[in-house]
Amino acid sequence: MFRLRLAPLRAAVVLAVGFVLLRVVYRVVFGGSGTGPLLLLDLPRLRLDGPFSHITLFGPVTLLGLGNAAQSALPVAAVIVFFGLLNAVINVQALFARGAGRGPLRAISRSLVIAWATFPALLESVRRVRVARSLRGERSIASLLVPIFEQTIERALALAASMETRGFAATRVVTGVCEAPVVLRDAGLNFGAAPDKTRWHLDELNVTLKPATLTVIVGATGSGKSSLLHSMSGLFQHFYDGTQQGRIDIVGADRAATPPRDTAGFVGLVAQNVRLSFAAETVHDEIGFALAVRNVAAPIVHARVLEVAARLKIECLVDRPIEQLSAGEASLVAIAAALVNHPLLLLVDEPLADLDTAARDRVCTVLGQLAHEASVCVVIAEHNTREFVTVADAWLQIRSSRLHQLSAAELPGTDLANSFRVPAPVSTALRPAVPLASIRRLSVLHRTNLVVDDVSFEVQPGELIALRGSNGAGKSSLLRTIALPTAADTVIVSGSDVHSLKRRTRRQAVALVPENFDDLLFAITVGEECRRADRGLTGVSTAQTFAHLLGFDVTADAAPLLQSHPRDLSAGERLCLVMAIQLGARPALLLVDEPTRGLDHQARTLVSAALLTAASHSAAVIFATHDDDFALGLATRTLCMEAGRLSAPITVRL
């Protein structure tokens, strides 16, 4: 309970200072700050017209007036710092959690737990969106609002769902039976009060899953794999307001009548984006969260955490902060947190999306052992089928709003290398005297960790370079620093030092599509995103490029998509939209981080075609990927990173 943590205190101090500055700016803008001597600025007063005639903007600004404005903000700033200091010494979230299960303030306590845990995500959203503004060449402060709001809401919802499925604030205990963990009888799923065949729906679901089996659900992006999984967890019916027809029994409990928190003792869930779902600050507290919210004694929680960690061979991670985990480590910690209650049913949503080959093999092995050695019924929704062929007992495919049982031989083809048109490699004999881009002794330091160490290489016109390496090798940090170099003479593109270029000019040299590409979406419609990207640019419009990347001959064919909210697009379509935005400035070098993450076979084919098209717009493309087949089928050259360095160092011309 008592543990000194400086991060909450630092965050509170930053927020308090920001509040004081905001208060001062507010006083200057609305009516000036002209009390007392020592006039600093004599701004003209502007009185608004019509219904806003009582509002006056600007006016004289004095030193005393600024001091009074800052002083008026100090009480609120002091409260912010006080709570930051309190949270640095005491785990306030744990105190709120204890009051969430009983007593007259339990509803307020539940809200406070989620709000307290969401606050760091707000600060992280501000940081990510500031980077995204730089990548897009945006200057407007208003551009921060939409993505920060959306990311904060996304984190709050994911956190609330995670807490719900782990028994947070449960008021009753349901006893599970293990003869048939999953039984769906003439079930149907859709969103809305009644079935609407024009919207997403699943019909005629009849499935029975036994203990000690591993079942994989496959299907196209958007077909409903996650929704089917959440109909078993209960989130679909009780959290996302989905409608269920027929009968769904989960470990003997009627899912329609039983919320997820009441079945947390025997149903475990690993969400698609595990980082959004983490509720604690350390691995130990994250794994033990489901027990702690049930007020299990601390020694028992600790013993169970160590037991589960030993089973998954992650004992070395127990004392580590959550934020320091690699993607593979985060997935294993999320699985451990779902296992702490000894579940009879384990539901896992796309566990391999962020993992390198070694981490994929480890996660697949762990899930297979849980099913076949610990007798857990494991159900997985996944696009990557190859790794599970040897361990899966059953395959279910969602197709045409129905669920079909497949054999391993009937699975959709995974030989993606033959699906892509391989570009002709760049001949080393014909390389120009001056390369298109030169990366020179580039290093990146994250706090005290050297994540990119003295990397150098050259890029020739027409190349599509695959950047490979394990989780944590430094690929994302390398791409980001190439796009936003922090030191002079480290990134040279088309003869220009990128570090010295202005924001708009820099995008003509190099542009990055980050792994979290949704960060670059600032508007509420696709059309508005395209128009925003076109400001100050000439030539082919972003909407035209977007339609071209999607394979449409004319922009009019993409008109329905232009009227949609960007987040209503499929993952592949959103990636193509962000690529179109970044291609608007016609960058000489395009960087794309993990372009196939979470995409099905059809979407990967779309993205591969888009990268080939992008290579015709830009002079060269570098893409980081864990996807072996995708890299094999698309790249003209491969660079491998290991522990922040290129595995085969390359000498560049200085």
C-alpha positions in Angstrom: 0.0 0.0 0.0 2.8 2.4 0.9 5.4 2.8 -1.8 7.2 5.9 -3.0 6.4 6.4 -6.7 7.7 9.6 -8.3 5.7 9.3 -11.6 2.3 10.4 -10.1 4.0 13.3 -8.4 5.8 14.4 -11.6 2.5 14.2 -13.6 0.7 16.2 -10.9 3.3 18.9 -10.9 3.1 19.2 -14.7 -0.7 19.4 -14.6 -0.6 22.0 -11.9 1.9 24.2 -13.8 -0.2 23.7 -16.9 -3.3 24.8 -15.1 -1.7 28.0 -13.8 -0.4 28.9 -17.3 -3.9 28.2 -18.7 -5.5 30.5 -16.1 -3.0 33.3 -17.0 -3.7 32.9 -20.7 -7.5 32.9 -20.0 -7.2 36.2 -18.1 -5.2 37.8 -20.8 -7.5 36.7 -23.6 -10.8 37.5 -21.9 -10.6 41.1 -20.8 -6.9 41.5 -20.4 -4.9 41.6 -17.2 -4.4 45.3 -16.6 -4.6 45.9 -12.9 -1.7 47.9 -11.4 1.5 49.5 -12.7 4.3 48.1 -14.9 2.4 47.8 -18.2 3.8 44.9 -20.3 1.4 44.9 -23.3 -1.2 47.4 -24.4 -3.5 45.2 -26.4 -6.6 46.8 -28.0 -9.9 45.8 -26.4 -12.3 43.9 -28.7 -16.0 43.7 -27.8 -18.0 41.0 -29.5 -21.3 41.6 -31.2 -24.8 40.1 -30.9 -25.5 37.6 -28.1 -21.8 37.8 -27.0 -21.8 41.6 -26.6 -21.0 41.2 -22.8 -17.6 39.5 -23.7 -14.5 41.6 -24.1 -11.3 40.2 -25.6 -7.8 41.4 -24.7 -6.8 44.7 -23.1 -3.8 46.1 -21.2 -1.5 43.5 -19.6 0.4 44.4 -16.5 2.9 42.5 -14.3 0.6 42.8 -11.3 -2.4 41.5 -13.3 -0.5 38.5 -14.5 0.6 37.8 -10.9 -3.0 38.1 -9.7 -4.1 35.6 -12.4 -1.5 33.1 -11.4 -2.3 33.5 -7.7 -6.0 32.8 -8.4 -5.0 29.5 -9.9 -2.7 28.4 -7.0 -5.4 26.8 -4.7 -6.5 24.4 -7.5 -2.9 23.8 -8.4 -2.1 23.0 -4.8 -4.9 20.4 -4.7 -3.6 18.8 -7.8 -0.1 18.6 -6.3 -1.5 17.3 -3.0 -3.2 14.4 -4.7 -0.1 13.7 -6.8 1.9 13.5 -3.6 -0.7 11.3 -1.9 -0.7 8.9 -4.9 3.1 8.9 -4.8 3.1 7.6 -1.2 -0.2 5.6 -1.1 -1.8 3.5 -3.7 -5.0 5.6 -3.8 -6.5 3.4 -6.5 -6.4 0.4 -4.2 -8.2 2.4 -1.5 -11.0 3.3 -3.9 -11.1 -0.3 -5.0 -11.8 -1.5 -1.5 -14.8 0.8 -1.3 -16.2 -0.3 -4.7 -17.6 -3.6 -3.6 -19.7 -2.6 -0.7 -21.0 0.4 1.3 -23.0 3.5 0.3 -20.1 5.0 -1.8 -19.5 2.0 -3.9 -20.8 3.6 -7.2 -18.6 6.7 -6.6 -15.6 4.5 -5.8 -16.0 2.5 -9.0 -15.9 5.7 -11.0 -12.9 7.1 -9.1 -10.9 3.9 -9.7 -11.4 4.1 -13.5 -10.8 7.9 -13.5 -7.7 7.6 -11.4 -6.3 4.9 -13.7 -7.3 6.8 -16.8 -5.4 10.0 -15.9 -1.9 8.7 -16.9 -3.4 7.7 -20.2 -4.5 11.3 -20.7 -0.9 12.5 -20.3 0.3 9.7 -22.6 -2.3 10.8 -25.2 -1.1 14.3 -25.1 2.5 13.1 -25.7 1.5 10.8 -28.6 -0.7 13.4 -30.3 2.1 16.0 -30.1 4.3 13.6 -31.9 1.5 12.9 -34.4 1.1 16.7 -35.0 4.8 16.9 -35.9 4.5 13.9 -38.2 1.6 15.6 -40.1 3.1 19.0 -40.0 0.2 20.4 -38.0 0.5 23.7 -36.1 -3.1 24.1 -34.7 -3.5 23.5 -31.0 -7.1 22.6 -31.7 -5.9 19.5 -33.7 -5.0 18.0 -30.3 -8.6 17.9 -29.0 -10.2 15.2 -31.1 -7.5 12.5 -30.8 -6.8 13.2 -27.1 -10.5 12.9 -26.4 -10.9 9.7 -28.4 -7.8 8.0 -26.9 -8.8 8.9 -23.4 -12.3 7.5 -23.9 -10.8 4.4 -25.5 -8.5 3.8 -22.5 -11.4 4.4 -20.0 -13.7 2.0 -21.8 -11.0 -0.7 -22.2 -10.1 -0.3 -18.5 -13.7 -0.5 -17.4 -14.2 -3.6 -19.5 -11.0 -5.2 -18.1 -12.1 -4.5 -14.5 -15.6 -5.9 -15.2 -14.2 -9.2 -16.6 -11.9 -9.6 -13.5 -14.7 -9.3 -11.0 -14.3 -5.7 -9.9 -17.2 -4.6 -7.7 -18.9 -8.0 -8.0 -21.8 -8.4 -5.6 -22.5 -12.2 -5.9 -20.6 -15.3 -6.7 -21.7 -17.7 -9.4 -20.6 -21.4 -9.2 -19.4 -22.8 -12.5 -19.6 -26.3 -13.9 -17.0 -27.6 -16.3 -18.7 -30.4 -18.3 -19.3 -28.0 -21.2 -17.7 -24.6 -20.7 -19.3 -23.1 -23.9 -22.8 -24.0 -25.2 -24.5 -21.9 -27.9 -28.0 -23.0 -28.9 -29.7 -21.3 -31.8 -28.0 -18.1 -30.7 -27.8 -14.8 -32.6 -25.9 -11.6 -32.1 -26.5 -8.1 -33.3 -26.4 -4.5 -32.2 -29.9 -2.9 -31.8 -33.2 -3.7 -30.2 -34.1 -6.1 -33.1 -32.2 -8.0 -35.8 -31.3 -5.7 -38.6 -29.9 -7.5 -41.6 -28.4 -4.4 -43.0 -26.0 -4.2 -40.1 -23.5 -6.6 -38.6 -25.1 -9.7 -37.2 -24.4 -13.4 -36.5 -27.1 -16.0 -36.8 -27.8 -19.7 -36.1 -24.9 -20.2 -33.7 -24.8 -23.8 -32.5 -21.5 -24.7 -30.8 -20.4 -26.9 -27.8 -16.9 -26.6 -26.6 -15.4 -29.1 -24.1 -12.7 -28.8 -21.4 -9.0 -29.5 -22.4 -9.6 -28.1 -26.0 -8.1 -25.2 -27.9 -10.4 -23.7 -30.5 -9.4 -21.0 -33.0 -12.0 -18.6 -34.5 -10.9 -17.1 -37.9 -12.6 -14.7 -40.3 -12.1 -11.5 -42.2 -11.5 -8.2 -40.4 -14.8 -6.9 -39.2 -16.6 -10.3 -39.5 -17.3 -10.4 -35.8 -14.6 -12.6 -34.2 -14.1 -10.3 -31.2 -17.9 -9.9 -30.8 -18.4 -13.7 -30.7 -15.6 -13.9 -28.1 -17.2 -11.2 -26.1 -20.6 -12.9 -26.2 -18.9 -15.6 -24.2 -17.2 -13.2 -21.8 -20.5 -11.3 -21.4 -19.1 -7.9 -22.5 -21.1 -8.0 -25.7 -24.4 -8.2 -23.8 -23.7 -6.3 -20.6 -21.0 -3.7 -21.6 -21.3 -3.0 -25.3 -25.1 -3.1 -25.4 -25.3 -5.9 -27.9 -28.5 -8.0 -28.4 -28.5 -11.8 -27.9 -31.1 -14.2 -29.2 -31.3 -17.8 -28.3 -29.2 -19.3 -25.5 -25.6 -18.9 -24.5 -24.4 -20.9 -21.5 -20.9 -20.2 -20.2 -19.6 -22.8 -17.7 -23.3 -23.4 -16.7 -24.3 -19.7 -16.3 -26.9 -18.1 -18.6 -24.8 -15.4 -20.2 -27.8 -13.1 -21.0 -28.7 -12.9 -17.3 -25.2 -13.0 -15.8 -22.8 -10.1 -16.1 -19.0 -10.7 -16.6 -18.1 -9.6 -13.1 -20.1 -12.5 -11.6 -18.3 -15.1 -13.7 -14.8 -13.7 -13.2 -14.0 -16.7 -11.0 -14.0 -19.1 -13.8 -13.9 -17.1 -17.1 -10.6 -15.4 -18.0 -10.3 -12.8 -20.9 -7.1 -11.5 -22.6 -8.1 -8.4 -24.6 -6.9 -7.5 -28.1 -4.9 -4.5 -26.9 -3.6 -5.7 -23.6 -1.8 -2.4 -22.7 -5.1 -0.5 -22.8 -6.6 -3.1 -20.4 -3.8 -3.0 -17.8 -5.2 -1.8 -14.5 -2.1 -1.7 -12.3 1.4 -0.1 -12.4 3.5 -3.2 -11.8 3.4 -6.7 -13.1 2.9 -8.2 -9.7 -0.2 -6.0 -9.0 -1.6 -6.6 -12.5 -1.4 -10.4 -12.2 -3.0 -10.2 -8.7 -5.6 -7.6 -9.5 -8.6 -10.1 -9.8 -7.7 -11.5 -6.4 -7.1 -8.1 -4.8 -10.5 -6.8 -5.7 -12.1 -9.8 -4.0 -10.2 -8.8 -0.8 -8.1 -11.9 -0.8 -5.3 -11.7 1.8 -2.1 -10.1 0.5 0.1 -13.2 1.3 -2.2 -15.4 -0.6 -2.3 -13.0 -3.6 1.5 -12.9 -3.6 1.8 -16.6 -3.5 -0.6 -17.1 -6.3 1.1 -14.4 -8.4 4.4 -16.2 -8.0 2.8 -19.5 -8.9 1.2 -18.2 -12.1 4.4 -16.4 -13.1 6.4 -19.6 -12.6 4.0 -21.5 -14.8 4.5 -19.0 -17.6 8.2 -18.6 -16.9 8.0 -14.9 -16.3 9.2 -14.7 -12.7 11.8 -12.2 -13.8 9.0 -9.7 -14.8 7.1 -9.7 -11.5 8.8 -6.6 -10.0 8.9 -4.7 -13.3 6.7 -1.6 -14.1 4.0 -2.4 -16.7 5.3 0.4 -18.9 8.7 -1.3 -19.3 7.3 -4.5 -20.9 7.9 -5.5 -24.5 4.9 -6.6 -26.6 5.6 -10.3 -26.0 6.1 -9.8 -22.3 2.9 -7.7 -22.1 0.9 -10.6 -23.7 2.3 -13.1 -21.3 1.5 -10.9 -18.3 -2.1 -10.4 -19.6 -2.4 -14.2 -19.9 -1.1 -14.6 -16.3 -3.6 -12.0 -15.1 -6.4 -14.0 -16.7 -5.2 -17.3 -15.1 -4.9 -16.1 -11.6 -8.4 -17.2 -10.7 -7.9 -20.8 -12.1 -10.4 -20.2 -15.0 -12.3 -23.1 -16.6 -12.6 -21.0 -19.8 -9.9 -18.7 -21.2 -10.8 -16.3 -24.1 -7.9 -14.7 -26.0 -8.4 -12.0 -28.7 -5.6 -11.9 -31.3 -2.7 -12.7 -29.0 -0.1 -12.8 -31.9 -0.8 -9.4 -33.5 2.2 -7.6 -31.9 4.7 -10.4 -31.5 7.9 -11.5 -33.2 8.5 -15.1 -34.2 10.0 -16.2 -30.9 7.3 -14.6 -28.8 4.6 -16.1 -31.0 6.0 -19.6 -30.5 6.2 -19.0 -26.7 2.6 -17.7 -26.5 1.3 -20.6 -28.7 3.1 -23.1 -26.5 1.7 -21.6 -23.3 -1.9 -21.6 -24.6 -1.5 -25.2 -25.9 -0.2 -26.3 -22.5 -3.1 -24.6 -20.7 -5.6 -26.5 -22.8 -4.0 -29.9 -23.0 -2.2 -30.1 -19.6 -4.3 -27.9 -17.3 -7.7 -28.9 -18.9 -8.7 -25.3 -19.6 -11.1 -24.6 -22.5 -9.2 -22.1 -24.6 -10.9 -20.1 -27.3 -8.8 -17.8 -29.5 -9.8 -15.2 -32.1 -6.8 -14.8 -34.5 -5.8 -13.9 -38.1 -2.4 -15.7 -37.8 -3.4 -19.4 -38.2 -0.1 -21.0 -39.1 1.3 -21.0 -35.5 -1.8 -22.8 -34.1 -2.1 -25.6 -36.7 -0.2 -28.1 -34.5 -2.0 -27.2 -31.2 -5.6 -26.4 -32.2 -8.3 -29.0 -31.7 -11.0 -27.2 -33.6 -11.3 -24.3 -36.1 -14.4 -22.1 -36.5 -14.7 -19.6 -39.3 -17.1 -16.7 -39.5 -18.4 -16.4 -43.0 -21.6 -14.8 -44.4 -22.9 -14.1 -40.8 -22.7 -17.8 -40.0 -20.2 -19.9 -38.1 -18.7 -22.8 -40.0 -16.5 -25.6 -38.6 -13.3 -26.2 -40.6 -10.5 -28.7 -40.8 -6.9 -27.5 -40.8 -6.8 -28.4 -44.5 -9.7 -26.0 -45.2 -8.1 -22.9 -43.6 -7.6 -19.8 -45.7 -4.2 -19.8 -47.4 -1.4 -18.3 -45.4 1.3 -18.4 -48.0 1.3 -14.6 -48.4 4.6 -14.5 -50.1 3.0 -15.8 -53.3 0.1 -13.3 -53.0 2.2 -10.2 -53.5 4.0 -8.9 -56.6 7.7 -8.9 -55.7 9.4 -5.8 -57.1 12.6 -6.1 -59.0 15.6 -5.6 -56.7 17.8 -2.6 -57.0 21.0 -3.5 -58.8 24.0 -2.6 -56.7 26.0 -2.2 -59.9 23.7 0.6 -61.0 23.6 2.5 -57.7 24.0 6.3 -58.2 27.0 8.1 -56.8 24.8 9.8 -54.2 22.2 7.7 -52.4 18.6 8.9 -51.9 19.0 8.8 -48.1 21.8 8.3 -45.7 21.4 7.4 -42.0 24.6 8.3 -40.2 25.6 7.0 -36.8 22.1 7.5 -35.4 21.5 6.8 -31.7 18.4 7.1 -29.6 18.3 7.3 -25.8 15.1 6.7 -23.8 15.8 8.0 -20.4 18.9 5.9 -19.5 18.3 3.1 -22.1 20.2 3.2 -25.4 17.5 1.8 -27.7 19.2 2.6 -31.0 23.0 2.4 -31.0 25.1 3.9 -33.7 23.0 2.8 -36.7 24.1 3.7 -40.3 22.8 2.6 -43.7 21.9 4.0 -47.1 18.7 3.9 -49.1 18.7 3.9 -52.9 15.8 5.1 -55.1 13.1 2.5 -55.7 13.9 0.3 -52.8 11.3 -1.3 -50.5 13.3 -2.2 -47.4 12.0 -4.5 -44.7 13.2 -3.7 -41.2 13.2 -6.9 -39.2 14.0 -7.7 -35.6 12.5 -9.0 -32.3 10.2 -7.1 -30.0 12.2 -4.3 -28.3 15.0 -4.4 -30.9 14.6 -0.7 -31.6 12.8 -0.7 -35.0 10.0 1.7 -34.0 12.5 4.1 -32.3 14.7 4.0 -35.4 11.9 4.9 -37.8 10.6 7.7 -35.6 14.0 9.3 -35.2 14.6 9.1 -39.0 11.3 11.0 -39.4 12.0 13.4 -36.5 15.8 13.5 -36.0 17.1 15.0 -32.8 20.6 15.7 -34.0 22.1 17.4 -37.0 23.8 15.4 -39.8 22.3 12.1 -38.8 19.5 11.8 -41.4 20.3 13.1 -44.9 17.5 12.8 -47.6 17.9 14.1 -51.1 21.0 16.0 -50.0 19.2 17.9 -47.2 19.8 17.5 -43.4 16.3 16.6 -42.2 17.0 18.0 -38.7 17.4 21.5 -40.1 14.2 21.5 -42.2 11.0 23.2 -41.2 7.9 21.2 -40.4 6.2 21.4 -43.8 9.5 21.0 -45.7 10.5 18.0 -43.6 7.5 16.0 -44.8 8.6 16.4 -48.4 11.9 14.7 -47.4 10.6 11.9 -45.1 7.2 10.9 -43.7 6.2 8.2 -41.1 3.1 6.1 -40.7 3.5 5.0 -37.1 2.5 1.7 -35.6 -0.4 3.4 -33.8 -1.5 5.0 -37.1 -4.9 6.2 -35.6 -2.9 8.9 -33.8 -2.6 10.8 -37.1 -6.4 11.0 -37.5 -7.6 14.4 -36.2 -11.1 14.9 -37.8 -14.5 13.4 -37.5 -15.0 12.4 -41.2 -12.7 10.9 -43.8 -13.4 13.7 -46.2 -12.4 16.3 -43.6 -9.2 14.4 -43.0 -8.4 14.6 -46.7 -9.2 18.3 -47.0 -7.1 19.0 -43.9 -4.2 17.1 -45.4 -4.5 19.1 -48.7 -3.9 22.5 -47.1 -0.9 24.2 -48.6 -0.3 21.3 -51.0 -0.7 21.1 -54.7 -1.1 18.2 -57.1 -3.1 15.1 -56.6 -5.6 15.4 -53.7 -5.4 13.2 -50.6 -8.9 11.8 -51.5 -7.7 10.8 -54.9 -4.6 9.1 -53.4 -6.8 7.3 -50.8 -9.1 6.0 -53.5 -6.1 4.9 -55.5 -4.6 3.0 -52.6 -7.9 1.2 -52.1 -7.9 0.1 -55.7 -10.6 2.4 -57.0 -10.3 3.9 -60.5 -12.0 7.1 -59.7 -12.5 9.1 -56.4 -16.3 8.9 -56.7 -16.1 5.2 -56.0 -14.8 6.0 -52.5 -17.5 8.7 -51.8 -19.3 6.6 -49.2 -16.1 6.1 -47.3 -15.3 9.9 -47.4 -18.5 10.5 -45.5 -17.7 8.0 -42.7 -15.9 8.6 -39.4 -12.3 7.5 -39.8 -12.7 5.0 -36.9 -15.7 3.4 -38.7 -13.3 2.2 -41.5 -11.7 -1.2 -41.3 -8.1 -1.4 -40.1 -6.8 -1.8 -43.6 -8.8 1.1 -44.9 -7.6 3.4 -42.0 -4.0 2.4 -42.7 -4.5 3.4 -46.4 -6.1 6.7 -45.3 -3.1 7.6 -43.1 -0.7 6.5 -45.9 -2.6 8.8 -48.3 -2.3 11.7 -45.8 1.4 11.2 -45.4 1.9 10.8 -49.1 0.3 14.2 -49.7 3.6 16.1 -49.5 5.2 13.6 -51.9 8.0 12.5 -49.4 11.2 11.2 -50.9 11.3 8.5 -48.2 8.1 6.9 -46.7 8.4 4.9 -43.4 5.7 2.5 -42.3 5.8 0.8 -38.9 4.1 -2.7 -38.7 1.7 -2.3 -41.7 0.1 -5.7 -41.3 -0.6 -5.6 -37.6 -4.0 -7.2 -36.9 -5.0 -7.5 -40.5 -6.5 -10.5 -42.3 -5.3 -12.0 -45.6 -7.4 -9.7 -47.8 -6.4 -6.6 -45.9 -2.7 -7.5 -46.0 -3.0 -7.9 -49.8 -4.6 -4.5 -49.9 -1.8 -3.0 -47.8 1.0 -4.6 -49.9 -0.6 -3.1 -53.1 -0.7 0.2 -51.3 3.0 0.0 -50.4 3.8 -0.8 -54.0 1.8 2.2 -55.1 3.4 4.4 -52.4 6.8 3.3 -53.7 5.8 4.9 -57.0 4.8 8.1 -55.2 7.9 8.2 -53.0 11.4 7.4 -54.2 11.8 4.6 -51.5 9.9 2.9 -48.7 11.1 1.4 -45.4 8.6 -0.8 -43.5 9.1 -2.5 -40.1 7.4 -5.9 -39.8 7.3 -9.2 -37.9 5.4 -10.8 -40.8 7.9 -13.2 -42.5 5.7 -13.8 -45.6 4.9 -10.2 -46.1 8.5 -9.2 -46.0 9.6 -12.0 -48.2 7.0 -11.1 -50.9 7.5 -7.4 -50.9 11.0 -6.3 -49.9 13.9 -5.7 -52.2 16.2 -5.7 -49.3 16.1 -6.6 -45.6 17.8 -4.9 -42.6 17.8 -6.8 -39.3 18.1 -5.1 -35.9 19.2 -6.7 -32.6 19.5 -4.9 -29.3 19.4 -1.5 -31.0 22.0 -2.2 -33.7 22.0 -3.5 -37.2 23.0 -7.2 -37.1 25.3 -6.5 -40.2 26.7 -3.0 -39.8 26.7 -1.0 -43.1 29.3 1.6 -44.0 27.9 4.8 -45.4 29.5 7.5 -47.5 30.1 10.7 -45.5 
